Amino acid sequence: MSVLFSPLDIGPVRAPNRIAIAPMCQYSANDGCASDWHIHQLMSYAMSGAGVVTLEATGVLREGRISHGCLGLYSDECEYALARALQAARSVAMADTKFSIQLCHAGRKGSTHKNWDGGGSLKAPEGAWTTCAPSPIPYAPDWHVPQEMSEEEIERAIKAYAQAAARAARIGFDMIELHAAHGYLIHQFHSPVSNKRTDAWGGDAQKRLRFPNAVAEAVRAATPAHMAIGARITGTDYLEDGLTVDDAVEMARGFKARGFDYVCVSSGNIIAGGRPASGPGFNVPNAAKVRAEAGIVTRTAGFIADAKQAEEIVAERGVDQVALARAFLDDPRWGWHAAEKLGVTLQLPKQFNRVAPKVWPGVKLARPS
């Protein structure tokens, strides 16, 4: 029997399998509001066979977005547009599919061009905005210098995470994920590479965890008990003076103590070009260590694309769940094809009866009665 296609309890939420679609920026929002593109994307992923569908990094403040095209959840207009997209996705979703949203503040990595426009800092004529960070250190030498956050700005950001979480709950998401990796604001506070503060929000490892833990507490308090809460965290900064997997274990323990149900272990990107590792499943060893030592449901991501590789990770390598991004961009029916390779029969929508094995050499179809 396939472990990949077995259920997984993530706090109060039961996912029908161990496959998650990882958050992927689409750069297609209108002042933070979900567009028709997001409706198309969510409806497609709702039928993908993934147990958990996670929406892209979503700004908790307008100035917390990565780019002008990034999704936000900081206004009634954002909430309405996203509710429309989620409602459409649920109307076609495969049985028991769970929907999650990743809440994010870009910090010093905000005010950038869209990915397909090359990324990099916006200039004033291009609609740039002032970014903030724990310390006034740019992400890269040719990037803007962020403003060091004041006490009031830190408290405002914490409150914004909680408000966005409350909006996500009203919309009807099953799960919320904090983006605490990839060089965004929570990661910026956690890493000694980007946090050089000498007040209560920086310094030793415990002080650098103060902001992440404060956000975690605020989000958990703003979220009803039936929703699962998690975070994407970094397993390593790949830098001599940066975070290590031991820091990831400590962060996971702290989040678990604050009522979080899972972590997703990724790595790198605290500085430009700061993820030298590659290859299939390169984050798996660190994720397995976090799971073993923190005792929390753990997923991982990173160049996972083959069904048998995904099966091995959850069956033999000490990780509970895998998250795939590019694999689902390439093949929105990845879950169906993975099931076929692993000898699993899925219950597909009736409209796809024509892919039954007797008429098409594809996925094994459990025909509806």
ZIRA-V700808 format. One record per residue. RES is the residue in three letters. SS is DSSP state (alpha for helix, beta for strand, coil for the rest). NEAR is the number of other C-alpha atoms within 10 Angstrom. D_LAST is the distance of its C-alpha to the last C-alpha in whole Angstrom. Layout:
((RES/SS/NEAR/D_LAST) (RES/SS/NEAR/D_LAST))
This chain:
((MET/coil/8/24) (SER/coil/15/24) (VAL/coil/19/26) (LEU/coil/26/26) (PHE/coil/24/22) (SER/coil/13/23) (PRO/coil/14/23) (LEU/beta/19/27) (ASP/beta/15/28) (ILE/beta/20/31) (GLY/coil/19/33) (PRO/coil/14/30) (VAL/beta/16/27) (ARG/beta/17/25) (ALA/beta/21/24) (PRO/coil/20/21) (ASN/coil/23/23) (ARG/coil/24/26) (ILE/beta/28/26) (ALA/beta/27/28) (ILE/beta/28/29) (ALA/coil/27/33) (PRO/coil/20/35) (MET/coil/15/36) (CYS/coil/18/39) (GLN/coil/17/38) (TYR/coil/20/41) (SER/coil/19/39) (ALA/coil/21/40) (ASN/beta/15/42) (ASP/coil/18/45) (GLY/coil/28/42) (CYS/beta/24/40) (ALA/coil/26/36) (SER/coil/18/36) (ASP/alpha/14/33) (TRP/alpha/14/33) (HIS/alpha/24/32) (ILE/alpha/19/29) (HIS/alpha/14/28) (GLN/alpha/16/29) (LEU/alpha/24/27) (MET/alpha/20/24) (SER/alpha/16/24) (TYR/alpha/28/24) (ALA/alpha/27/22) (MET/coil/23/19) (SER/coil/24/21) (GLY/coil/29/20) (ALA/coil/29/23) (GLY/coil/28/23) (VAL/beta/27/26) (VAL/beta/25/27) (THR/beta/25/31) (LEU/beta/26/32) (GLU/beta/23/36) (ALA/beta/25/39) (THR/beta/28/40) (GLY/beta/26/43) (VAL/coil/28/44) (LEU/coil/22/47) (ARG/alpha/20/48) (GLU/alpha/21/51) (GLY/alpha/27/48) (ARG/coil/27/46) (ILE/coil/30/47) (SER/beta/31/47) (HIS/coil/25/47) (GLY/coil/21/44) (CYS/coil/24/42) (LEU/coil/32/40) (GLY/beta/32/41) (LEU/coil/30/41) (TYR/coil/23/44) (SER/coil/17/44) (ASP/alpha/11/42) (GLU/alpha/15/41) (CYS/alpha/20/40) (GLU/alpha/20/38) (TYR/alpha/15/36) (ALA/alpha/21/36) (LEU/alpha/25/34) (ALA/alpha/20/32) (ARG/alpha/16/31) (ALA/alpha/21/29) (LEU/alpha/21/28) (GLN/alpha/16/26) (ALA/alpha/16/25) (ALA/alpha/23/23) (ARG/alpha/18/21) (SER/alpha/10/20) (VAL/alpha/15/18) (ALA/coil/22/18) (MET/coil/20/16) (ALA/coil/16/15) (ASP/coil/14/18) (THR/coil/23/20) (LYS/beta/22/24) (PHE/beta/25/27) (SER/beta/25/30) (ILE/beta/23/34) (GLN/beta/25/37) (LEU/beta/28/40) (CYS/beta/28/43) (HIS/coil/30/47) (ALA/coil/29/48) (GLY/alpha/27/52) (ARG/alpha/32/54) (LYS/alpha/30/51) (GLY/coil/28/51) (SER/coil/28/52) (THR/beta/26/51) (HIS/coil/21/50) (LYS/coil/20/47) (ASN/alpha/14/45) (TRP/alpha/7/46) (ASP/alpha/8/49) (GLY/coil/9/50) (GLY/coil/13/50) (GLY/coil/20/53) (SER/beta/23/55) (LEU/coil/19/55) (LYS/coil/14/59) (ALA/alpha/10/60) (PRO/alpha/6/60) (GLU/alpha/12/56) (GLY/coil/12/55) (ALA/coil/18/56) (TRP/coil/19/56) (THR/coil/14/58) (THR/coil/22/56) (CYS/beta/26/56) (ALA/beta/28/56) (PRO/coil/26/58) (SER/coil/21/61) (PRO/coil/19/62) (ILE/coil/20/61) (PRO/coil/20/59) (TYR/coil/25/56) (ALA/coil/16/58) (PRO/coil/10/62) (ASP/coil/9/61) (TRP/coil/18/59) (HIS/coil/24/60) (VAL/coil/18/61) (PRO/coil/20/59) (GLN/beta/17/61) (GLU/beta/18/61) (MET/coil/17/59) (SER/coil/12/61) (GLU/alpha/11/60) (GLU/alpha/8/59) (GLU/alpha/13/57) (ILE/alpha/19/55) (GLU/alpha/14/55) (ARG/alpha/12/53) (ALA/alpha/19/51) (ILE/alpha/20/50) (LYS/alpha/18/49) (ALA/alpha/23/47) (TYR/alpha/25/45) (ALA/alpha/22/44) (GLN/alpha/21/44) (ALA/alpha/26/41) (ALA/alpha/31/39) (ALA/alpha/18/39) (ARG/alpha/23/38) (ALA/alpha/23/35) (ALA/alpha/18/34) (ARG/alpha/13/35) (ILE/alpha/18/32) (GLY/coil/15/30) (PHE/coil/20/30) (ASP/coil/21/28) (MET/beta/27/31) (ILE/beta/26/35) (GLU/beta/26/37) (LEU/beta/26/40) (HIS/beta/27/42) (ALA/beta/28/45) (ALA/coil/27/45) (HIS/coil/23/46) (GLY/coil/27/49) (TYR/coil/23/48) (LEU/alpha/27/50) (ILE/alpha/27/49) (HIS/alpha/31/49) (GLN/alpha/29/53) (PHE/alpha/28/54) (HIS/alpha/34/53) (SER/coil/25/54) (PRO/coil/20/58) (VAL/coil/19/58) (SER/coil/24/57) (ASN/coil/21/59) (LYS/coil/19/62) (ARG/coil/18/63) (THR/coil/11/66) (ASP/coil/9/64) (ALA/coil/13/62) (TRP/coil/21/59) (GLY/coil/23/60) (GLY/coil/17/62) (ASP/coil/14/61) (ALA/alpha/15/57) (GLN/alpha/16/57) (LYS/alpha/18/58) (ARG/alpha/24/56) (LEU/coil/22/53) (ARG/alpha/17/54) (PHE/alpha/25/52) (PRO/alpha/23/49) (ASN/alpha/21/49) (ALA/alpha/16/50) (VAL/alpha/22/47) (ALA/alpha/26/45) (GLU/alpha/18/46) (ALA/alpha/18/46) (VAL/alpha/28/43) (ARG/alpha/22/41) (ALA/alpha/15/43) (ALA/alpha/18/42) (THR/coil/22/38) (PRO/coil/14/36) (ALA/coil/12/35) (HIS/coil/12/32) (MET/coil/19/32) (ALA/beta/24/33) (ILE/beta/30/36) (GLY/beta/29/37) (ALA/beta/24/40) (ARG/beta/25/40) (ILE/beta/27/43) (THR/beta/32/46) (GLY/coil/27/46) (THR/coil/25/50) (ASP/coil/27/52) (TYR/coil/18/53) (LEU/coil/14/56) (GLU/coil/9/59) (ASP/coil/10/60) (GLY/coil/16/56) (LEU/coil/23/53) (THR/coil/18/52) (VAL/alpha/19/49) (ASP/alpha/15/51) (ASP/alpha/21/51) (ALA/alpha/25/47) (VAL/alpha/24/47) (GLU/alpha/17/50) (MET/alpha/25/48) (ALA/alpha/30/44) (ARG/alpha/19/46) (GLY/alpha/17/47) (PHE/alpha/26/44) (LYS/alpha/20/43) (ALA/alpha/13/45) (ARG/coil/17/45) (GLY/coil/18/41) (PHE/coil/25/39) (ASP/coil/24/36) (TYR/beta/24/36) (VAL/beta/30/38) (CYS/beta/31/38) (VAL/beta/32/41) (SER/beta/25/42) (SER/coil/29/45) (GLY/coil/24/48) (ASN/coil/20/49) (ILE/coil/29/52) (ILE/coil/20/54) (ALA/coil/15/54) (GLY/coil/9/53) (GLY/coil/15/52) (ARG/coil/16/49) (PRO/coil/10/51) (ALA/coil/11/48) (SER/coil/10/45) (GLY/coil/9/43) (PRO/coil/14/40) (GLY/coil/17/39) (PHE/coil/17/43) (ASN/coil/24/42) (VAL/alpha/24/40) (PRO/alpha/17/43) (ASN/alpha/23/45) (ALA/alpha/28/41) (ALA/alpha/21/41) (LYS/alpha/19/45) (VAL/alpha/30/44) (ARG/alpha/23/41) (ALA/alpha/15/43) (GLU/alpha/13/46) (ALA/alpha/20/44) (GLY/coil/14/41) (ILE/coil/22/39) (VAL/beta/23/35) (THR/beta/27/36) (ARG/beta/28/35) (THR/beta/31/37) (ALA/beta/25/37) (GLY/coil/22/39) (PHE/coil/16/38) (ILE/coil/23/35) (ALA/coil/22/33) (ASP/coil/15/32) (ALA/alpha/18/28) (LYS/alpha/14/30) (GLN/alpha/13/33) (ALA/alpha/23/31) (GLU/alpha/21/30) (GLU/alpha/15/33) (ILE/alpha/24/34) (VAL/alpha/23/32) (ALA/alpha/15/32) (GLU/alpha/10/36) (ARG/coil/14/38) (GLY/coil/19/38) (VAL/coil/26/36) (ASP/coil/26/33) (GLN/beta/25/31) (VAL/beta/27/32) (ALA/beta/26/32) (LEU/beta/23/32) (ALA/coil/18/33) (ARG/alpha/15/34) (ALA/alpha/18/32) (PHE/alpha/20/29) (LEU/alpha/14/32) (ASP/alpha/10/32) (ASP/coil/14/28) (PRO/coil/20/26) (ARG/coil/19/23) (TRP/alpha/22/25) (GLY/alpha/26/22) (TRP/alpha/23/20) (HIS/alpha/20/22) (ALA/alpha/21/24) (ALA/alpha/19/21) (GLU/alpha/17/21) (LYS/alpha/15/24) (LEU/coil/16/24) (GLY/coil/13/21) (VAL/coil/18/18) (THR/coil/15/15) (LEU/beta/19/14) (GLN/coil/14/11) (LEU/coil/23/12) (PRO/coil/16/12) (LYS/alpha/12/10) (GLN/alpha/7/13) (PHE/alpha/10/14) (ASN/alpha/15/12) (ARG/alpha/12/15) (VAL/alpha/15/16) (ALA/coil/16/14) (PRO/coil/12/17) (LYS/coil/10/17) (VAL/coil/9/18) (TRP/coil/11/20) (PRO/coil/9/21) (GLY/coil/15/20) (VAL/coil/22/18) (LYS/coil/22/15) (LEU/beta/22/12) (ALA/coil/15/9) (ARG/coil/14/6) (PRO/coil/9/4) (SER/coil/4/0))
